[in-house]
């Protein structure tokens, strides 16, 4: 083949100060149902941006529109300065995509998976070879290159999918629920790799329904619920803005005991959220509130004081938990 | 893109292949690893058919009736088996193969996330099936020649005929398969569609042997036109007017299926 090597890093066509993704009143409809119901989003170069929300919040539908594999039903969407309606292929050529459900060629080897995927982008073979070497190193799969994909662990498969998504040296990497179904160790390894990617300048956009993932990774995020954005900000900023510093978690032996305590708890805090057999009491001084609970004669089975998380923000904003 | 970048881009691609060729490339790589698994159904089965029917049954027929339509029974069924088994292989590839792509393995979704479009995925899938049939029908052609089943050098044209017929079925059945959520209907399509076509499209006997009411039904079968076309080549009895009709029927069906396929793949992969 008379193929000339690629020029290494292509010059960014989007001015450095411009956002890589701009969505205005973006809508995705399936029949009459609006999976995404008019959201505004801006993702800037170099940041890790998250969509946090429970299943069915419209995160994946949003992600599929951004990935140009799902047509926009309404509103405006621009990605890397281009219009997905008319320039889908050009946009996809410059995106990396890590889907929620693995779609590797499981009967083939780790290496062949990268070789094949690189060709989908029309990359010359020698370029694919060079990048695949580096990427396998990066995702720590170099010693598995000849192995078939099928028997690999979930974490390894996900790392291979990430390597695959980086073959075209994308400016923007999309990750849909990147650690769903992985064990804690595999999740931490993945987070660490994603953090390295961010440091190398790749812009990451991810969806998750894990608040710890959002807190660990995201510079900025939006919280989605029922197709809409209910809050936007940095993880810390969202907690400061919508929750108190601490939460006192009371666990009751029976629902009756929980019910009986609610009225007294409301006297101790302006924000009290019953969740299943627990009651969350929001407070800027958790220890003091815990002491006050004991003094008031309430006798929960257990009592725990902790810092507020994004989970609490979601609960406060929607009245529901993320895994409901 | 700047002019310079566009030029570099064009130069780097070298000889310009259509983008769907990248899908064919994936299938080729897979095939180069897994071809042994397909050996029996695509190569050995048709040859067993050729031996049992052509040589075994053919011996009786030739003794009693002096062949069929002026040629030995073997010569009569060689084009039939060649084109019909090509159709059958294409059908299997397209029904279960497409379900694997959209649901079981999901590699079609992986493709659709790259610059490839759903139309490329469809085109690549059909093009690969055609490629595979070109290979298998060539092997069959060689073996049939050894057994004396090919009477004319024109017979070589039976290979593109098998490929065209297979592509038509591949396009139609891929288009259909992409609309299905599960594979439950596929064995029905095989039993009520593919197998009857295999048997009653002039494959093993002239359709004039059928009852009067059934003969026109055979002409509804796309396979009939492929077999008729291939047979006039392998027996060295071309009727060019009829050949033109056969080719036209197959190409029109292919073109219509292609439109449906592009649409159903787009609906499935880019909803």
Interface residues (C-beta under 8 A of the other chain):
Chain A: X1 X2 X3 X4 X5 X6 X7 X10 X11 X13 X30 X67 X69 X70 X71 X88 X89 X90 X92 X93 X95 X97 X99 X101 X102 X103 X104 X105 X106 X107 X108 X112 X115 X116 X117 X119 X120 X121 X122 X124 X168
Chain B: X1 X5 X8 X11 X12 X13 X14 X15 X19 X22 X23 X25 X26 X29 X30 X33 X34 X105 X106 X107 X109 X110 X111 X112 X113 X114 X115 X116 X117 X269 X270 X271
